[in-house]
Amino acid sequence: MIFLGLASNYTALDTLRHSFALGDKSDYQNLEKELSRRYDASLDHLSLTFSGRSAIYLALKSFMEAGRINKGDHVAINGFTCHAVLEAIKKAGLEPAYVDLEKVVSGQILPNYSAENLEKLIKKDKKIKCFILQNTFGFPVDIRRFKKVKEEHDLLLIEDLAHCAGRKYPDGREIGTVGEATCLSFGKGKSIDTINGGAVVLRGKEFELPKEFDKATLKRRSGGDIPRASWYPVFASIARGLAHIHLERPWLGLLLKLRWIERSADAKLSTDTTISYWQAKLALRQFENLKNSALREFFLVDNREECLKELRRHGYRLEESWYDVPVAPERYYKSVKYPEKDNPNAVYFSQHVLNLPTWYESKYHKKQVANAKKIIKAHELKGENNG
Ligand SMILES: Cc1ncc(COP(=O)(O)O)c(C=O)c1O
C-alpha cells in the first residue's frame, strides 16, 4: 500500500531510530551549529523552536522590534497555504495578504505565487512590508525576480522551509540563504521531520531574537509531548498495517481521543519551549542526509473525489493532499474569511490538486507509485486547467 501521511516517509529502521533515540546537549548544540553554517548566521541570531509557526512568529516579532514592521501591517503569503502560517502572523498583531498562485502562459497553475503577482498586490496594498516564500511541495520560485521586487519596494523576506529544506532555487542558491529570516518546521511530513519542532534563523546584523524569547531559560519539550512525539511513527505504522483491513480510522480516532497523537495543524505556538535533545539529534542526521528532491509531486485532476475513490480501490491512501482548501485544514477554513474572489487560481488549485509521495525507495514501492500515476493521469486536467 502507498500512503501520503501516517509517517509513511519512515522506514522500519527510521521508526526504531526515532522511538528509541537518545540525545544530549551536544546534539542540540551541533544542530544549532549546522543551522549557523548552512544559513550563514551567527549562533546568537538563531534558535531551535517549539514548532514552525513559533519560528515564523519570532521572525516577525524580530522585524517589529527592529522597527521595520508595525502592528497592523500586512505580510504577503502564498494564497495556498497552511493555517499555521496565518496563526503566526495574527499572533504577532499583523494581517495576512494572500497572493494568488501563478498561472503560466500554457494555462497551468503553479503551487506558488509569482513576483509579478506580488508586485501587483503591493501596488494596491501599501501596508505590505514583508513577504513569505514557502516553495510549496519543494517547487522553487524564480528568486531573482523576487529579489528585484524586494529591493524596489524595500520588503523583508522570510523563507519558510517547511516544504523545501535542502532544495535550491533555479539560480543555484540554496533555499534559506536569501532572505532576512529563515524558518523551519520539523513537523510531521516536512522536509525535516521529527514529528514536531522548528528553527528560526535571523540573517543580517539588523535583527535580534525578540526580547520575549530568552534562549537561556527555554524549557525543553516535556511531559505528554515527549512520548507523543517518540511513539508517533510506531502508532502510524500500526495504522498502516490496520489499513489493510480498513481499521486505521478507528485506531487513529482512539489515539486522538487519548491525546496520544495530535493533528499536524494543531501544533502549538510557543516561545518558552523548544525541542528535546533526541529530536535535535534526529534533525541533524536528516540535515546531513537531505536529498535534493521535491517533497511531494502534484497533479490537478478533474474530479478529485472520484480519482481518490479509484485510487483507494487499488490500495492507495492519498487523501491527505496538501491542501484541499486554500488555507488548510478545512476545519479552520471558514474562520479564515479567505478572499476567494481575489484568489481564483488558488481556489481552483486547492479544489483539484492531488499529491504523490516522493520518498518511497524500494523497487516494489516505486512501481506502485508509477501505477498510481497512471490512474491519476487518466483523471488529469489537460491543457488549460483554468476552470
Ligand atoms: C508551508 C508551511 N509553513 C509552516 C508550517 C508550520 O509548521 P508547524 O506545524 O511546525 O507549526 C506548515 C505546517 O504545516 C506549513 O505547511
The ligand as a Tripos MOL2 file, in Angstrom:
@<TRIPOS>MOLECULE
LIG
   16    16     1     0     0
SMALL
NO_CHARGES

@<TRIPOS>ATOM
      1 C1          4.0690   25.9750    4.4950 C.3       1 LIG1
      2 C2          4.0750   25.7250    5.9680 C.ar      1 LIG1
      3 N1          4.7680   26.5470    6.7670 N.ar      1 LIG1
      4 C3          4.8030   26.3850    8.1040 C.ar      1 LIG1
      5 C4          4.1190   25.3720    8.7190 C.ar      1 LIG1
      6 C5          4.1760   25.3220   10.2340 C.3       1 LIG1
      7 O1          4.5480   24.1740   10.8030 O.3       1 LIG1
      8 P1          4.2770   23.7570   12.3360 P.3       1 LIG1
      9 O2          3.1380   22.8020   12.2910 O.co2     1 LIG1
     10 O3          5.5820   23.1270   12.7110 O.co2     1 LIG1
     11 O4          3.9590   24.9600   13.1390 O.co2     1 LIG1
     12 C6          3.3800   24.4760    7.9340 C.ar      1 LIG1
     13 C7          2.6390   23.3850    8.5890 C.2       1 LIG1
     14 O5          2.0060   22.5550    8.0590 O.2       1 LIG1
     15 C8          3.3610   24.6450    6.5180 C.ar      1 LIG1
     16 O6          2.6810   23.8130    5.7030 O.3       1 LIG1
@<TRIPOS>BOND
     1     1     2 1
     2     2     3 ar
     3     2    15 ar
     4     3     4 ar
     5     4     5 ar
     6     5     6 1
     7     5    12 ar
     8     6     7 1
     9     7     8 1
    10     8     9 2
    11     8    10 1
    12     8    11 1
    13    12    13 1
    14    12    15 ar
    15    13    14 2
    16    15    16 1
@<TRIPOS>SUBSTRUCTURE
     1 LIG1         1 GROUP 0 **** ****
